[in-house]
Amino acid sequence: MQDDGFRAMVAAGTVVVSGEIDLATAPRLRAALSEATDRRVPGLDDPLLVDLTAVGYLDSAAMAVLYAYTGQGLELVLVEGSVVERALDIGGLLDQVTVSRPRVPEGGRLHGPA
């Protein structure tokens, strides 16, 4: 299997994604979101947090996967003004979810939602 650069790290209720999300990798995003949903603590209203700050590209297949989770408290972490944010805005997804921004300290490196 060729390394396509896509990565999705899963923790309870959180998925941190990097690389490109397209027709080839969207099923892996769906699997990661499903796993994160399964790991959520029952009874808590914590969001399903998806950090897309290290994603450089996504297509309609990626948007379809994200749309499928809008009813489950989806919160996206996005870099303001990024290509990903613009694509999700044009696709209408940003109107359906909570958006948070990563914290950027003085050194300029991203560290989770603000």
C-alpha positions as CSV (number, residue, x, y, z in Angstrom):
1,M,0.0,0.0,0.0
2,Q,1.3,3.4,-1.0
3,D,1.7,6.1,1.7
4,D,-0.7,8.8,0.6
5,G,0.1,11.1,3.6
6,F,-3.4,10.8,5.1
7,R,-3.5,10.3,8.9
8,A,-6.3,10.3,11.4
9,M,-5.5,9.9,15.1
10,V,-8.5,9.0,17.3
11,A,-9.1,9.6,21.0
12,A,-12.4,9.7,22.9
13,G,-14.6,12.1,20.9
14,T,-11.7,13.6,19.0
15,V,-10.1,13.0,15.6
16,V,-6.9,14.8,14.5
17,V,-6.6,14.6,10.7
18,S,-3.6,15.5,8.5
19,G,-2.9,15.2,4.8
20,E,-5.5,15.3,2.0
21,I,-9.1,14.0,2.2
22,D,-10.4,12.9,-1.1
23,L,-12.4,10.0,-2.7
24,A,-9.5,7.6,-1.8
25,T,-9.1,8.6,1.8
26,A,-12.7,9.7,2.8
27,P,-13.6,6.1,3.9
28,R,-10.7,6.2,6.4
29,L,-12.0,9.5,7.7
30,R,-15.5,8.0,8.1
31,A,-13.9,5.0,10.0
32,A,-12.0,7.4,12.3
33,L,-15.1,9.4,13.0
34,S,-17.1,6.3,13.7
35,E,-14.4,5.1,16.1
36,A,-14.2,8.4,17.9
37,T,-18.0,8.4,18.2
38,D,-17.9,4.9,19.7
39,R,-15.3,6.0,22.2
40,R,-17.3,9.0,23.5
41,V,-18.4,8.8,27.1
42,P,-22.1,8.1,27.3
43,G,-24.2,10.8,28.9
44,L,-21.8,13.6,28.2
45,D,-22.6,16.3,25.7
46,D,-19.0,16.8,24.6
47,P,-18.7,17.6,20.9
48,L,-17.2,15.3,18.3
49,L,-14.1,17.4,17.8
50,V,-12.4,17.1,14.4
51,D,-9.1,19.0,14.0
52,L,-8.5,19.8,10.4
53,T,-5.7,22.3,10.9
54,A,-3.2,20.0,9.2
55,V,-5.4,19.1,6.2
56,G,-4.3,20.8,3.0
57,Y,-7.1,19.6,0.7
58,L,-10.5,18.1,0.9
59,D,-13.1,17.3,-1.8
60,S,-16.8,16.6,-1.9
61,A,-16.3,13.1,-0.6
62,A,-14.8,14.5,2.5
63,M,-17.6,17.0,2.9
64,A,-20.1,14.2,2.6
65,V,-18.5,12.3,5.4
66,L,-18.5,15.4,7.6
67,Y,-22.1,16.2,6.7
68,A,-23.1,12.7,7.9
69,Y,-21.9,13.6,11.5
70,T,-23.5,17.1,11.8
71,G,-26.2,15.7,14.0
72,Q,-23.7,14.4,16.5
73,G,-22.3,17.6,17.9
74,L,-19.6,18.0,15.2
75,E,-17.1,20.7,16.0
76,L,-14.3,21.5,13.5
77,V,-11.0,23.1,14.4
78,L,-9.9,25.1,11.3
79,V,-7.2,27.6,10.5
80,E,-8.9,30.9,9.6
81,G,-8.7,31.7,5.9
82,S,-7.4,28.3,5.0
83,V,-8.3,26.5,1.7
84,V,-10.1,23.9,3.8
85,E,-12.2,26.6,5.6
86,R,-13.1,28.2,2.3
87,A,-14.2,24.9,0.8
88,L,-16.3,24.0,3.8
89,D,-17.9,27.5,3.7
90,I,-18.7,27.2,0.0
91,G,-20.2,23.7,0.6
92,G,-22.4,25.1,3.4
93,L,-21.0,22.9,6.1
94,L,-19.8,25.8,8.3
95,D,-23.5,26.8,8.8
96,Q,-24.2,23.3,10.2
97,V,-21.4,22.9,12.8
98,T,-19.4,24.7,15.5
99,V,-16.1,26.1,14.4
100,S,-13.1,26.7,16.7
101,R,-9.7,28.1,16.0
102,P,-6.4,26.7,17.1
103,R,-4.3,28.6,19.7
104,V,-1.2,30.1,18.1
105,P,1.4,31.1,20.7
106,E,4.2,33.6,20.1
107,G,6.4,30.9,18.4
108,G,3.7,30.5,15.7
109,R,3.0,26.7,16.2
110,L,-0.6,25.5,16.4
111,H,-1.7,23.9,19.7
112,G,-5.4,22.7,19.7
113,P,-8.6,24.7,19.9
114,A,-8.7,28.2,21.5
